[in-house]
């Protein structure tokens, strides 16, 4: 089990290095005196730059596929039409009950008016 012990130590060491890098990045990025100390500018992080570039150009590289089209329909059109159908059927049921006398005039709360 000597191999297992070294891998646990390696994981802990990588976690410590990662935590130190995070701490240094937060220290540099939140330093209020950075602009007054002739450093100026911004702290450049290539990973953040790639992420921001990806977000800015995501629609330039988007290819519509059947899957993305189906997802768009399911996530946008189905809820809208489903909610409209539910509103219409509940309104029709309420109106039918009112017309047949199942709901007395005094008991109506006029929630659909």
N, C-alpha and C positions, 0 to 999 in steps of 0.2 A: 504494500500500500504506500510505498514511498512516492510513486508517481502521483497518487491522489493528493498527498500532502503538498507537493510542489505546485500542483495546479490550483489548489485553494489559496496558497500564498501568492501565486501569480495573479489570480483574480482580485485578491485584496490589494495587491500592489497597483494594478491597473485602476481599480476604483479610487485609490488614494491619489494617483496621478490625475485622473479625470476630475476629482473634487478640487485639487489644487489649481488646475487649469480653469475650471469654472469660477473659482474664487478670484483668481487674478483677472479674468475677463470682466466679472462684475465690478471689481475694484476700478479697473480702467474705464469702463463705460460709464460709471456713475460718479467719476471724479469731477467735482464742480470747478476745480482750479485748473483743469487741463488746458483750457483756452488761454488762460493768463500765463502759462508757463512755457510759451513758445512752442509747445507741441502742436496745438491747434488742430483743426481738421476733425476727422472722425476716425474711430477705431475700425479698421478694415478687417472683416472676417470673411474669407472666401466662401465658406459654407452658407453664411447668411446672404451673401451677394448672389450665389447660385439660386437660393430659395426665392429671393425677391425677383430675380430675373425670370425665373420660371413662372411666378405669379403674374408678372407683367405681360408675358407673351404666351399665356396658356391658350388663348383662343386663336393665335396664329398657327399653332401646331395641332389643333383639335381636328380629328377626323370623325365625322359622324358614322356610326356603325349601327347595325340593327339593335344591338344590345343597348347602346346609349339612347337610341330613339325610344326603345321600349321603356327604359328607365325614366325618360322624360315624360312619357305618357302616364306611366304608373304614378309618378311622384307629383305631377301637376294636374293633369286632366281628370284622372279618376277621383281624387278627393273633391274637386270642384263639382263635377257632375253628381257624385255620390251625395254630397251635402245638399245640392239643389233638389235631387230626387227625394231625399229624406224630408226636406222642408215642404215640398209639394204634397207628398203623401200624408204627412202629419196634419197639414192644413186641410186637405180634402177630408180626412177622417173626422177632424174637429167640426168642419162645416156640415158633414153628413149627420153627425150626432146632434148638432144644433137644429137642423132641419127636421129630423125625425122626432125631436122632443126628448131625446135621451139626456140632454143637458138643459136644465132649466135656465131661463133668462137671468134669474137672480144669482145663479151659481157661476155664470160666465165671468171670467176675469179679464176678458178682452185682451189676452196676451198677443193675439194675432192682428189686432186692429192697427 
